[in-house]
Amino acid sequence: MKASPLASACDESLYGGKATQLGAALRAGLPVPGGFALDTEFVDAIAAGDANARTELARLCEQIPGPVAVRSSAIGEDSAGASFAGQHATVLNLVGFEAVSNAILVVWESARTESARAYRDRVGADTAIRMGVVIQSLVAADVAGVLFTCNPVTGQDELVVEASWGLGEAVVQGLVIPDSCRMDRSGRLLESRAGFKDVSVQRVPEGLTRTETVAAHLVEQFCLDAKKLVELHTLVAQCEGVFGTGPHDIEWAFEGETLYLLQLRPVTKSAVA
C-alpha cells in the first residue's frame, strides 16, 4: 500500500495510467498541479474502511493546501487502446479528509458500473479492476477545455481546441456547445467558431461544484484570446517534447493568465474516423 508525491509516480502497474503520465509531466517541468498518487492497494483499503489507510490519507490531506480534485487512475486507463474517457469518476473542489475519502469511494465505485464493465469488454481491457487515484490541488479555472493534437473527426494533422467558461467539466460532460478553434502545426489559426456557453461549472465555497447560468453577453463571446491560443500551442510543443508526437488528448485550464495541464492521454484509435 503506497502513497507517493505525484512527481514520483513512475510505476503504471501500481499507480495507473493517469498518475504516471502526470508524474512524468511534472518531472519534465510541465505546468501540472501538484499532489499525490495512491496505488491500487491503498484505494482498495480506503474503500474497505481500513483504519491505517484512513489515517495515512488524513495525513496526506493536511499536506495539500486548499481544495483538491480527486481523479481516477486505473491500471490500463489513458492508454492508446483504452482511454476510459467518461467512464471513471472525477470529483472536484473537495475540502478536508472526509470529503476526499468519500470522493475516493465514488471513483472506486465508478469502475464497477455496468457502463464501465461494458467498456472494458468492448475494448478488450483486463477485466480485473485495479483503481489508483490522483489527489491534486484544484485549479480554480476561469476558462478550461480540451485540445486534440489531431482532428478527432477527420484525422487531419492539426490542433483542435474546445473551450468554455469555468471548470472543464462543462466541456467534458457536454453541458455546452464549446468554442472551437483549429490551428495548423505552426500555430496559425485555420478556423474559429463561437459556441453557445450558457452554463458553466463553478466551485461552491463549502465544497463540490454547481452549474450556474452564464451572463448573457458571455454566452457567445470567445473565451480564448490570441495570447491564450499561443500558450496552448506552446503547451502542445512542450508535451510532444516529453511524450512524442502522439496524437494526444489534452485537458487544460487557465486560472487567470496561468495555464495548467490537467491531463494528457493518447487519442484512442476509436476516436479518429
C-alpha positions in Angstrom: 0.0 0.0 0.0 1.7 3.2 -1.2 1.0 6.9 -1.5 3.7 8.9 -3.3 4.1 12.6 -4.4 2.6 12.7 -7.8 6.0 13.6 -9.3 7.4 10.3 -8.0 4.7 8.1 -9.6 6.6 6.1 -12.2 5.1 2.5 -12.0 1.9 2.2 -14.0 1.3 -1.2 -12.6 0.9 0.3 -9.2 -0.5 3.8 -9.8 -2.3 3.5 -13.1 -2.0 5.4 -16.4 -3.1 8.9 -15.4 -0.9 9.2 -12.4 2.2 8.0 -14.2 1.5 10.3 -17.2 1.1 13.3 -14.9 4.1 12.2 -12.9 6.3 12.2 -16.0 4.9 15.6 -17.0 5.8 17.1 -13.6 9.3 15.7 -13.7 9.7 17.3 -17.1 8.7 20.7 -15.7 5.2 20.9 -17.4 2.6 23.0 -15.6 0.8 20.2 -13.7 -0.8 20.9 -10.3 1.0 19.0 -7.6 -0.5 16.3 -5.4 -0.2 12.7 -4.5 -0.8 9.3 -6.3 -2.4 6.5 -4.4 -1.7 2.9 -5.6 -4.5 0.4 -6.2 -4.0 -1.3 -2.8 -4.3 2.0 -1.0 -7.6 2.8 -2.8 -9.0 -0.7 -2.1 -8.1 -0.2 1.6 -9.9 3.1 1.7 -12.9 1.6 0.0 -12.8 -1.2 2.7 -12.7 1.3 5.5 -9.2 0.3 6.6 -8.1 2.4 9.7 -4.5 2.6 8.8 -5.2 3.8 5.2 -7.6 6.4 6.5 -5.0 7.7 9.0 -2.4 8.0 6.2 -5.0 9.7 3.9 -5.8 12.2 6.6 -2.0 13.0 6.9 -1.8 13.5 3.2 -4.8 15.8 3.1 -3.1 18.1 5.6 -0.2 18.5 3.1 -2.2 19.9 0.2 -3.3 23.5 0.9 -6.7 24.5 -0.3 -9.3 22.4 -2.2 -8.4 19.4 -4.2 -9.5 17.3 -7.2 -9.7 13.5 -6.9 -9.2 11.8 -10.3 -9.3 8.1 -11.4 -6.1 6.4 -12.4 -7.0 2.8 -13.2 -4.5 0.3 -14.5 -4.8 0.5 -18.3 -6.6 3.9 -18.2 -5.3 6.6 -20.5 -3.6 4.1 -22.8 -3.6 4.1 -26.6 -6.2 1.3 -26.7 -8.5 2.4 -23.8 -8.9 5.9 -22.6 -11.9 5.1 -20.3 -13.0 8.7 -21.1 -16.3 9.4 -19.4 -16.3 6.0 -17.6 -14.5 6.7 -14.4 -15.3 9.5 -12.0 -13.6 12.8 -11.2 -14.7 14.7 -8.2 -13.7 18.4 -7.9 -13.4 21.0 -5.2 -13.0 18.8 -2.1 -12.2 20.3 1.3 -11.0 18.1 4.1 -10.3 14.5 4.8 -13.9 13.2 4.9 -14.7 14.8 1.5 -11.6 13.3 -0.1 -12.3 9.9 1.4 -15.8 9.9 0.1 -14.6 11.0 -3.3 -12.2 8.1 -3.5 -15.0 5.7 -2.8 -17.0 7.4 -5.6 -14.1 6.9 -8.0 -13.6 3.3 -6.8 -17.3 2.5 -7.4 -17.3 4.2 -10.8 -15.0 1.4 -12.2 -17.6 -1.2 -11.2 -20.7 0.3 -13.0 -22.4 -1.6 -15.8 -21.2 1.0 -18.3 -17.6 0.8 -17.2 -17.6 -3.0 -17.3 -19.2 -3.0 -20.8 -16.5 -0.6 -21.9 -13.8 -3.0 -20.7 -15.4 -5.8 -22.6 -15.7 -3.7 -25.8 -12.0 -2.6 -25.9 -10.7 -5.9 -24.6 -9.3 -4.4 -21.4 -8.3 -6.6 -18.4 -11.4 -7.5 -16.5 -9.6 -7.3 -13.2 -10.4 -3.8 -11.9 -7.5 -2.1 -10.2 -8.1 1.6 -9.5 -5.5 4.0 -8.4 -6.3 7.6 -7.6 -4.7 11.1 -8.1 -5.3 13.8 -5.5 -4.3 17.2 -6.9 -4.5 20.8 -5.9 -7.6 22.2 -7.7 -7.2 24.8 -10.4 -9.8 27.5 -10.0 -10.4 27.7 -13.7 -11.8 30.8 -15.4 -11.6 29.1 -18.8 -10.9 25.4 -19.5 -11.3 22.7 -22.1 -9.7 20.1 -24.2 -7.1 20.0 -27.0 -6.6 17.3 -29.6 -3.3 17.1 -31.4 -5.0 15.6 -34.4 -8.5 16.3 -35.7 -10.7 13.6 -33.9 -13.2 13.6 -36.7 -11.0 13.7 -39.8 -7.7 12.5 -38.5 -6.0 15.6 -40.1 -2.7 16.6 -38.6 -3.8 19.8 -36.9 -4.7 21.1 -33.4 -8.4 21.2 -32.4 -9.3 23.3 -29.2 -12.6 23.3 -27.4 -13.2 25.7 -24.6 -15.8 27.1 -22.2 -16.1 29.3 -19.1 -15.3 27.9 -15.7 -14.2 24.4 -14.9 -13.6 22.0 -17.8 -16.5 19.7 -16.8 -18.8 21.8 -18.8 -17.0 20.7 -22.0 -16.1 17.1 -20.9 -19.7 16.4 -19.8 -21.2 18.0 -22.9 -23.2 20.7 -21.0 -22.4 23.4 -23.6 -21.6 23.9 -27.2 -17.9 25.0 -26.7 -15.9 27.5 -28.6 -13.9 25.6 -31.3 -10.7 26.5 -32.9 -8.5 24.7 -35.4 -4.8 25.6 -35.8 -2.1 24.2 -38.0 1.1 22.8 -36.7 2.8 26.3 -36.8 0.0 27.7 -34.6 -1.7 29.6 -37.4 -5.5 29.9 -36.8 -7.4 28.0 -39.5 -10.9 28.3 -38.2 -12.7 29.5 -35.1 -16.4 29.1 -34.2 -18.1 30.7 -31.2 -20.1 28.2 -29.2 -23.1 28.6 -27.0 -21.8 28.5 -23.5 -25.0 29.3 -21.5 -23.9 27.5 -18.3 -20.6 27.0 -16.5 -19.4 24.6 -13.8 -18.3 26.6 -10.8 -16.9 25.8 -7.4 -19.1 26.1 -4.3 -17.3 27.7 -1.3 -18.2 24.9 1.1 -17.1 22.2 -1.4 -18.0 20.4 -4.7 -19.4 22.3 -7.7 -22.7 23.5 -9.2 -23.9 24.5 -12.7 -24.5 28.3 -13.0 -26.1 30.4 -15.7 -23.6 32.4 -17.7 -24.1 36.2 -18.2 -25.9 36.8 -21.5 -23.1 38.8 -23.0 -20.6 36.0 -22.5 -22.7 33.1 -23.9 -21.4 33.6 -27.5 -18.3 35.6 -26.7 -15.0 33.8 -27.3 -13.3 32.7 -24.1 -9.9 32.3 -25.6 -7.9 35.3 -27.0 -4.9 35.2 -29.3 -2.5 35.1 -26.4 -4.1 32.1 -24.8 -4.1 30.2 -28.1 -0.4 30.9 -28.4 0.1 29.5 -24.9 -1.9 26.4 -25.8 0.2 25.9 -28.9 3.4 26.2 -26.8 2.0 23.6 -24.3 1.5 21.2 -27.2 5.1 21.6 -28.2 6.2 21.0 -24.6 4.1 17.9 -24.3 5.3 16.4 -27.5 8.9 17.1 -26.4 8.2 14.8 -23.5 5.7 12.2 -24.8 6.3 12.2 -28.5 4.0 13.4 -31.3 1.0 11.4 -30.2 -1.7 12.1 -31.1 -2.7 13.4 -27.7 -5.9 14.4 -25.9 -5.0 17.2 -23.5 -7.2 18.7 -20.8 -6.1 22.2 -19.7 -7.3 25.2 -17.7 -6.4 28.8 -17.3 -6.6 30.3 -13.8 -6.3 34.0 -14.6 -3.5 34.1 -17.1 -1.8 31.0 -15.8 -2.1 27.8 -17.9 -2.2 24.4 -16.3 -2.0 20.9 -17.8 -4.7 18.7 -16.1 -4.5 15.5 -18.1 -2.8 14.0 -21.1 -3.6 10.7 -22.8 -3.2 9.1 -26.2 -6.1 9.6 -28.6 -7.6 6.1 -28.9 -7.9 4.6 -32.4 -11.7 4.6 -32.0 -11.7 8.4 -31.5 -10.4 9.0 -35.1 -12.6 8.4 -38.1 
